[in-house]
Amino acid sequence: MWFRFLKAVTRREHRVAPTTWVAAIAAVVYTFVPLDLIPELVLGPMGLADDVGVWAVFAVLFAREQRRWRAGLTSK
């Protein structure tokens, strides 16, 4: 089902909300930029909490988009 959803997005059959795009870009940038809100050097494994949090927000928004897409399929 995820593959079909991603194909619908790439084919522009489903329009993704701007907040989801912003969250996706922010998650990728935040992961690769060396600046951290909670540095791993100071807190060790707990320093990964902010990274996981950013990806969790994106995952929730992505799941919401998939539910919107699925609801659109059943209404047609």
Order of alpha helices (4+ residues) and beta strands (2+ residues): alpha-alpha-alpha-alpha
